[in-house]
Amino acid sequence: FGAPWITSKEEAMLREDDVLMWRMLFLFMVAEYTRRAQMKVDPVHLVLEQPASPKSYEPEAVSFWDTKEWKGIRDEFKLNEVTFNQGNLGGLAPKPTTLGTTFDLCMEDYERPLQRDQEVKSSKQLERWAPGLMDAVGAATVKEVFKQTP
């Protein structure tokens, strides 16, 4: 995606991440098409997390959320795009994030202070979802999938 400076190892990692993401989307699509064909009422749910699009401050950047493929899937399945900063949800650092999801999420309900007690030593630490994000998705799962009040 326009990053000729990356190593072959980094390129392989990016490709693996992309394949994993698309497999997840295809599984969701097949499950939803099957649900519709069987006329089942309960929807198939999806939560897909990726870095938020930087288009507003870096117009030449490439983002999954700006692709026609994502927009087609979003529109066909009436998915929500929820963009927020994981730092506002108790994360280790500011991390603009977007979810493509069937859930109706209000991330402001899960805000908490940035974790300042831990030093970020590697990007691996930032892969873990912020506590507020985990709480939001957990509560939505309990409400929408298990039909219970969280």
KOLNUVEX-131385 format. One line per 4 residues: number of its first residue (from 1); for each residue x, y negated, z negated of C-alpha. Coordinates in Angstrom, 2 decimals. Layout:
<sites>
NUM> X Y Z ~ ... $
</sites>
This chain:
<sites>
1> 0.00 0.00 0.00 ~ 2.58 -2.55 1.03 ~ 5.22 -1.74 -1.58 ~ 8.27 -0.73 0.47 $
5> 10.58 -1.21 -2.51 ~ 9.24 1.75 -4.53 ~ 11.17 4.97 -4.81 ~ 9.96 8.24 -3.34 $
9> 9.30 9.48 -6.88 ~ 7.11 6.43 -7.60 ~ 5.33 6.90 -4.28 ~ 4.60 10.53 -5.17 $
13> 3.21 9.45 -8.56 ~ 0.96 6.86 -6.90 ~ -0.27 9.44 -4.40 ~ -1.06 11.91 -7.23 $
17> -2.99 9.20 -9.09 ~ -4.94 8.35 -5.94 ~ -5.77 12.00 -5.22 ~ -6.96 12.50 -8.81 $
21> -9.18 9.40 -8.62 ~ -10.72 10.42 -5.29 ~ -11.33 13.97 -6.51 ~ -13.21 12.55 -9.48 $
25> -15.30 10.34 -7.20 ~ -16.06 13.22 -4.83 ~ -17.10 15.45 -7.75 ~ -19.44 12.70 -8.95 $
29> -20.88 12.27 -5.45 ~ -21.46 16.01 -4.94 ~ -23.06 16.32 -8.39 ~ -25.32 13.30 -7.73 $
33> -26.34 14.54 -4.26 ~ -27.11 17.95 -5.77 ~ -29.14 16.35 -8.56 ~ -31.18 14.41 -6.01 $
37> -31.73 17.49 -3.81 ~ -32.95 19.44 -6.84 ~ -35.12 16.45 -7.85 ~ -33.72 16.42 -11.38 $
41> -34.50 13.32 -13.41 ~ -31.37 12.91 -15.53 ~ -28.63 11.09 -13.63 ~ -25.05 12.16 -13.26 $
45> -22.83 9.70 -15.12 ~ -19.49 8.24 -14.13 ~ -16.84 6.10 -15.80 ~ -13.90 5.28 -13.53 $
49> -11.20 3.01 -15.00 ~ -8.59 1.15 -12.94 ~ -6.67 -2.12 -13.30 ~ -8.86 -5.12 -12.48 $
53> -8.45 -6.78 -9.10 ~ -5.90 -9.59 -9.14 ~ -7.50 -11.24 -6.06 ~ -8.45 -14.42 -7.97 $
57> -4.84 -15.25 -8.79 ~ -2.93 -13.15 -6.23 ~ -4.95 -13.08 -2.99 ~ -2.50 -10.87 -1.07 $
61> -2.59 -8.10 -3.70 ~ -4.23 -4.77 -2.93 ~ -6.81 -3.38 -5.34 ~ -9.07 -0.36 -5.20 $
65> -11.97 -2.56 -6.28 ~ -11.61 -4.69 -3.13 ~ -11.76 -1.81 -0.64 ~ -14.71 -1.15 1.62 $
69> -14.64 2.47 0.42 ~ -15.26 1.49 -3.20 ~ -17.90 -1.08 -2.25 ~ -19.74 1.54 -0.19 $
73> -19.75 4.04 -3.07 ~ -20.74 1.32 -5.57 ~ -23.66 0.22 -3.42 ~ -24.88 3.70 -2.46 $
77> -24.91 4.97 -6.03 ~ -25.86 1.64 -7.64 ~ -22.79 1.66 -9.86 ~ -21.88 -1.17 -12.21 $
81> -18.52 -2.93 -12.15 ~ -17.53 -4.04 -15.63 ~ -14.39 -6.16 -15.85 ~ -12.79 -7.07 -19.18 $
85> -9.45 -7.42 -20.94 ~ -8.45 -4.48 -23.12 ~ -6.50 -6.85 -25.37 ~ -9.88 -8.25 -26.45 $
89> -10.98 -4.74 -27.42 ~ -8.14 -4.10 -29.85 ~ -5.57 -3.03 -27.26 ~ -1.82 -3.38 -27.61 $
93> -1.59 -6.07 -24.91 ~ -3.74 -8.04 -22.50 ~ -4.72 -5.59 -19.79 ~ -7.32 -6.71 -17.22 $
97> -9.39 -3.62 -16.48 ~ -12.46 -2.72 -14.45 ~ -14.80 0.21 -14.91 ~ -16.95 1.57 -12.10 $
101> -19.76 3.20 -14.03 ~ -23.35 4.32 -14.25 ~ -23.45 2.96 -17.80 ~ -24.77 -0.49 -18.65 $
105> -21.95 -1.77 -20.85 ~ -21.58 -5.05 -22.73 ~ -17.91 -5.11 -23.66 ~ -18.31 -8.24 -25.82 $
109> -20.14 -6.05 -28.35 ~ -16.90 -4.11 -28.90 ~ -14.37 -6.94 -29.22 ~ -11.75 -6.84 -31.95 $
113> -8.35 -8.42 -32.52 ~ -5.34 -7.54 -30.39 ~ -3.14 -4.94 -32.12 ~ -0.12 -6.99 -33.08 $
117> 1.38 -4.45 -35.48 ~ 2.84 -2.30 -32.68 ~ 5.50 -3.33 -30.22 ~ 4.91 -2.21 -26.64 $
121> 8.03 -0.34 -25.59 ~ 6.77 1.30 -22.41 ~ 3.90 1.12 -19.96 ~ 2.97 4.64 -21.09 $
125> 1.61 3.13 -24.31 ~ -0.73 0.93 -22.29 ~ -2.32 3.94 -20.56 ~ -4.32 4.68 -23.70 $
129> -7.69 2.98 -23.78 ~ -8.19 0.23 -26.36 ~ -10.25 1.25 -29.40 ~ -13.18 -0.97 -28.38 $
133> -13.26 0.59 -24.91 ~ -13.39 4.08 -26.42 ~ -16.19 2.97 -28.73 ~ -18.18 1.41 -25.86 $
137> -17.94 4.50 -23.65 ~ -18.66 6.79 -26.60 ~ -21.77 4.83 -27.58 ~ -23.00 4.75 -23.97 $
141> -22.49 8.51 -23.69 ~ -24.45 9.16 -26.88 ~ -27.26 6.86 -25.69 ~ -27.49 7.86 -22.01 $
145> -26.43 11.50 -22.00 ~ -27.60 12.72 -25.40 ~ -30.57 10.28 -25.60 ~ -29.68 9.31 -29.17 $
149> -29.06 5.99 -30.87 ~ -25.33 5.59 -31.52 $
</sites>
